[in-house]
Amino acid sequence: MSTSPRSRLRATAARLPPTAAAPPEGTRRRILETALQLFASRGYHDTSIRDLASALELRPSALYAHFAAKDHVLAELVRIGHEAHFEALETAFQGAKPTPADQVRALVHAHTRVHAEHPQLALVVNEEFYALSPELAAPAQALRDKANAMLIDAIRRGVAQGQFSPLHPEITAAAIVGMGSRIPHWFEPGGPIAVETLAKTHAELALRMLGSVSGA
């Protein structure tokens, strides 16, 4: 029987990505990284403010000096995750050759690495995102829309230029994104598959799904 991603991630230290979106070392960061560990291993709804305070060895009232409520902690983690993700995609896109195939390869490579290198954050961002109100989710949703648009645009240009022949551009794009989002459910950091191998393989799979005729 396979091990659930939450039980596997329980034993792995949670950390925020090295991005300007994350707060510096201090109480606020410690709250976020502890919440990230608990939300990833137990789930957002099964983690209370008291659980979080106990893990931090703080009184629950002390948490409210930094966050108005538990959903604000989740919203901050979701925002940080989306900003780190979009930052990685944008950097990869700008560094790629200006062809649809190279841009898709770069985007998928970056998408894969973010999910493989920060599995707790990826799990929380993708599975707990919909626990947020539309208002709290709005900053992350805007980044999610922009990231999806980057991939869709590259795919559509590839189709228009005769480089891609997917069965359905939008459905294929969703499948490519989902392939990366599922990484925390099975991939084991430090296991037999290296992150770079995973990223390159996902990029190749994405191009095959698009029916790329430009070569790998």
Kinemage of the C-alpha trace (Angstrom):
@kinemage 1
@onewidth
@group {chain A} dominant
@subgroup {mainchain}
@vectorlist {calphas} color= white
{ca met a 1} P 0.000 0.000 0.000
{ca ser a 2} L 1.425 3.406 -0.946
{ca thr a 3} L 2.245 5.998 1.677
{ca ser a 4} L 0.125 9.150 1.628
{ca pro a 5} L 1.926 12.387 0.729
{ca arg a 6} L 0.948 13.951 4.042
{ca ser a 7} L 2.497 11.149 6.096
{ca arg a 8} L 5.677 11.280 4.001
{ca leu a 9} L 5.963 15.056 4.327
{ca arg a 10} L 5.461 14.941 8.092
{ca ala a 11} L 9.061 13.815 8.531
{ca thr a 12} L 10.486 16.470 6.219
{ca ala a 13} L 11.336 19.926 7.541
{ca ala a 14} L 9.183 22.585 5.906
{ca arg a 15} L 10.923 25.631 4.526
{ca leu a 16} L 9.925 28.673 2.568
{ca pro a 17} L 11.562 29.244 -0.817
{ca pro a 18} L 14.461 31.718 -1.084
{ca thr a 19} L 12.422 34.543 -2.570
{ca ala a 20} L 11.700 38.166 -1.738
{ca ala a 21} L 8.088 37.080 -1.194
{ca ala a 22} L 9.043 35.298 2.040
{ca pro a 23} L 9.588 37.211 5.286
{ca pro a 24} L 13.053 37.421 6.877
{ca glu a 25} L 14.066 35.289 9.836
{ca gly a 26} L 11.959 36.064 12.899
{ca thr a 27} L 8.690 35.160 14.606
{ca arg a 28} L 6.525 35.756 11.543
{ca arg a 29} L 8.632 33.401 9.417
{ca arg a 30} L 8.707 30.814 12.212
{ca ile a 31} L 4.902 30.926 12.385
{ca leu a 32} L 4.619 30.448 8.638
{ca glu a 33} L 7.098 27.571 8.442
{ca thr a 34} L 5.482 25.791 11.405
{ca ala a 35} L 2.034 26.305 9.898
{ca leu a 36} L 3.337 25.007 6.590
{ca gln a 37} L 4.559 21.807 8.266
{ca leu a 38} L 1.242 21.300 10.054
{ca phe a 39} L -0.979 22.156 7.087
{ca ala a 40} L 1.044 19.827 4.844
{ca ser a 41} L 1.062 16.895 7.275
{ca arg a 42} L -2.414 17.246 8.843
{ca gly a 43} L -4.369 19.446 6.469
{ca tyr a 44} L -5.522 23.028 6.958
{ca his a 45} L -8.942 22.165 8.384
{ca asp a 46} L -7.497 19.646 10.844
{ca thr a 47} L -4.996 22.140 12.261
{ca ser a 48} L -6.261 24.622 14.835
{ca ile a 49} L -4.752 27.849 16.062
{ca arg a 50} L -4.127 26.044 19.361
{ca asp a 51} L -2.215 23.316 17.498
{ca leu a 52} L -0.095 25.949 15.809
{ca ala a 53} L 0.517 27.852 19.041
{ca ser a 54} L 1.448 24.631 20.866
{ca ala a 55} L 3.959 23.670 18.172
{ca leu a 56} L 5.491 27.136 18.445
{ca glu a 57} L 5.369 27.112 22.273
{ca leu a 58} L 3.380 30.342 22.186
{ca arg a 59} L 0.017 31.394 23.547
{ca pro a 60} L -2.700 31.560 20.884
{ca ser a 61} L -3.092 35.262 21.590
{ca ala a 62} L 0.542 35.828 20.598
{ca leu a 63} L -0.199 34.617 17.056
{ca tyr a 64} L -2.799 37.335 16.561
{ca ala a 65} L -0.093 39.973 16.829
{ca his a 66} L 1.139 38.671 13.463
{ca phe a 67} L -1.958 37.241 11.747
{ca ala a 68} L -5.610 38.176 12.134
{ca ala a 69} L -6.806 34.570 11.858
{ca lys a 70} L -5.800 31.096 10.684
{ca asp a 71} L -7.016 31.777 7.158
{ca his a 72} L -4.663 34.762 6.968
{ca val a 73} L -1.749 32.424 7.719
{ca leu a 74} L -2.866 30.161 4.885
{ca ala a 75} L -3.364 33.141 2.564
{ca glu a 76} L 0.204 34.279 3.224
{ca leu a 77} L 1.595 30.819 2.474
{ca val a 78} L -0.476 30.623 -0.707
{ca arg a 79} L 0.714 34.074 -1.775
{ca ile a 80} L 4.369 33.211 -1.110
{ca gly a 81} L 4.021 29.948 -3.008
{ca his a 82} L 2.457 31.611 -6.030
{ca glu a 83} L 4.990 34.446 -6.057
{ca ala a 84} L 7.915 32.022 -5.876
{ca his a 85} L 6.356 29.891 -8.608
{ca phe a 86} L 5.666 32.811 -10.927
{ca glu a 87} L 9.124 34.255 -10.298
{ca ala a 88} L 10.680 30.933 -11.346
{ca leu a 89} L 8.510 30.693 -14.457
{ca glu a 90} L 9.190 34.262 -15.522
{ca thr a 91} L 12.953 33.852 -15.082
{ca ala a 92} L 12.893 30.606 -17.084
{ca phe a 93} L 10.743 32.119 -19.829
{ca gln a 94} L 12.978 35.153 -20.218
{ca gly a 95} L 16.075 32.957 -20.411
{ca ala a 96} L 14.649 30.630 -23.076
{ca lys a 97} L 15.145 30.920 -26.805
{ca pro a 98} L 12.176 32.721 -28.436
{ca thr a 99} L 10.573 29.607 -29.891
{ca pro a 100} L 7.395 28.003 -28.518
{ca ala a 101} L 9.118 24.645 -27.955
{ca asp a 102} L 11.998 26.161 -25.993
{ca gln a 103} L 9.625 28.351 -23.993
{ca val a 104} L 7.370 25.422 -23.083
{ca arg a 105} L 10.423 23.352 -22.162
{ca ala a 106} L 11.695 26.153 -19.888
{ca leu a 107} L 8.292 26.748 -18.257
{ca val a 108} L 7.685 23.066 -17.531
{ca his a 109} L 11.228 22.600 -16.258
{ca ala a 110} L 10.785 25.478 -13.798
{ca his a 111} L 7.263 24.371 -12.811
{ca thr a 112} L 8.570 20.897 -12.032
{ca arg a 113} L 11.557 22.061 -9.990
{ca val a 114} L 9.448 24.343 -7.786
{ca his a 115} L 7.056 21.502 -6.948
{ca ala a 116} L 9.857 18.982 -6.376
{ca glu a 117} L 12.054 21.250 -4.250
{ca his a 118} L 9.242 22.623 -2.067
{ca pro a 119} L 6.766 19.735 -1.739
{ca gln a 120} L 5.060 20.938 1.452
{ca leu a 121} L 4.397 24.372 0.006
{ca ala a 122} L 3.247 22.885 -3.302
{ca leu a 123} L 0.849 20.543 -1.507
{ca val a 124} L -0.615 23.290 0.668
{ca val a 125} L -0.875 25.808 -2.176
{ca asn a 126} L -2.597 23.372 -4.533
{ca glu a 127} L -4.848 21.510 -2.099
{ca glu a 128} L -5.789 24.207 0.413
{ca phe a 129} L -6.099 27.162 -1.976
{ca tyr a 130} L -9.868 26.760 -2.208
{ca ala a 131} L -10.297 27.023 1.563
{ca leu a 132} L -9.641 30.753 1.191
{ca ser a 133} L -12.297 33.360 0.571
{ca pro a 134} L -12.197 34.991 -2.886
{ca glu a 135} L -10.802 38.153 -1.288
{ca leu a 136} L -7.901 36.395 0.439
{ca ala a 137} L -7.223 34.217 -2.602
{ca ala a 138} L -7.259 37.125 -5.084
{ca pro a 139} L -3.499 37.989 -5.093
{ca ala a 140} L -2.545 34.349 -5.654
{ca gln a 141} L -5.316 33.832 -8.215
{ca ala a 142} L -3.986 36.736 -10.279
{ca leu a 143} L -0.523 35.132 -10.347
{ca arg a 144} L -2.017 31.725 -11.167
{ca asp a 145} L -3.887 33.241 -14.111
{ca lys a 146} L -0.730 34.935 -15.387
{ca ala a 147} L 1.292 31.713 -15.108
{ca asn a 148} L -1.348 29.726 -16.981
{ca ala a 149} L -1.526 32.432 -19.643
{ca met a 150} L 2.236 32.173 -20.251
{ca leu a 151} L 1.947 28.466 -21.023
{ca ile a 152} L -1.251 28.762 -23.071
{ca asp a 153} L 0.208 31.592 -25.121
{ca ala a 154} L 3.348 29.590 -25.931
{ca ile a 155} L 1.235 26.588 -26.904
{ca arg a 156} L -1.073 28.628 -29.135
{ca arg a 157} L 1.886 30.223 -30.892
{ca gly a 158} L 3.371 26.778 -31.408
{ca val a 159} L 0.111 25.586 -32.957
{ca ala a 160} L -0.103 28.675 -35.185
{ca gln a 161} L 3.502 28.145 -36.367
{ca gly a 162} L 2.942 24.455 -37.070
{ca gln a 163} L 5.318 23.326 -34.296
{ca phe a 164} L 2.626 21.740 -32.087
{ca ser a 165} L -0.363 19.555 -32.902
{ca pro a 166} L -2.096 18.783 -29.581
{ca leu a 167} L -5.475 17.062 -29.497
{ca his a 168} L -6.787 20.127 -27.607
{ca pro a 169} L -4.507 23.034 -26.564
{ca glu a 170} L -6.319 24.019 -23.356
{ca ile a 171} L -6.879 20.462 -22.140
{ca thr a 172} L -3.261 19.581 -22.862
{ca ala a 173} L -2.066 22.691 -21.002
{ca ala a 174} L -4.156 21.685 -17.977
{ca ala a 175} L -2.689 18.173 -18.113
{ca ile a 176} L 0.847 19.554 -18.250
{ca val a 177} L 0.218 21.797 -15.243
{ca gly a 178} L -1.444 18.933 -13.363
{ca met a 179} L 1.522 16.652 -14.042
{ca gly a 180} L 3.697 19.043 -12.039
{ca ser a 181} L 1.120 19.662 -9.334
{ca arg a 182} L 0.973 15.937 -8.529
{ca ile a 183} L 4.698 15.727 -7.765
{ca pro a 184} L 4.332 15.977 -3.941
{ca his a 185} L 2.034 12.935 -4.055
{ca trp a 186} L 4.736 10.548 -5.229
{ca phe a 187} L 8.157 12.137 -5.617
{ca glu a 188} L 10.688 11.607 -2.834
{ca pro a 189} L 13.363 14.332 -2.552
{ca gly a 190} L 16.724 12.667 -2.125
{ca gly a 191} L 15.351 9.430 -3.575
{ca pro a 192} L 16.487 7.496 -6.643
{ca ile a 193} L 15.226 10.134 -9.112
{ca ala a 194} L 17.149 13.426 -9.155
{ca val a 195} L 15.157 16.659 -9.345
{ca glu a 196} L 16.938 17.674 -12.557
{ca thr a 197} L 16.114 14.325 -14.156
{ca leu a 198} L 12.484 14.762 -13.184
{ca ala a 199} L 12.384 18.316 -14.576
{ca lys a 200} L 13.952 17.336 -17.899
{ca thr a 201} L 11.653 14.336 -18.236
{ca his a 202} L 8.543 16.395 -17.544
{ca ala a 203} L 9.648 18.953 -20.138
{ca glu a 204} L 10.105 16.177 -22.709
{ca leu a 205} L 6.747 14.633 -21.814
{ca ala a 206} L 5.057 18.022 -22.220
{ca leu a 207} L 6.478 18.437 -25.717
{ca arg a 208} L 5.373 14.930 -26.653
{ca met a 209} L 1.868 15.677 -25.357
{ca leu a 210} L 1.846 18.744 -27.600
{ca gly a 211} L 2.926 16.698 -30.613
{ca ser a 212} L 6.069 18.775 -30.993
{ca val a 213} L 7.669 18.505 -34.426
{ca ser a 214} L 10.644 20.772 -33.611
{ca gly a 215} L 12.746 18.156 -31.818
{ca ala a 216} L 13.485 17.654 -28.124
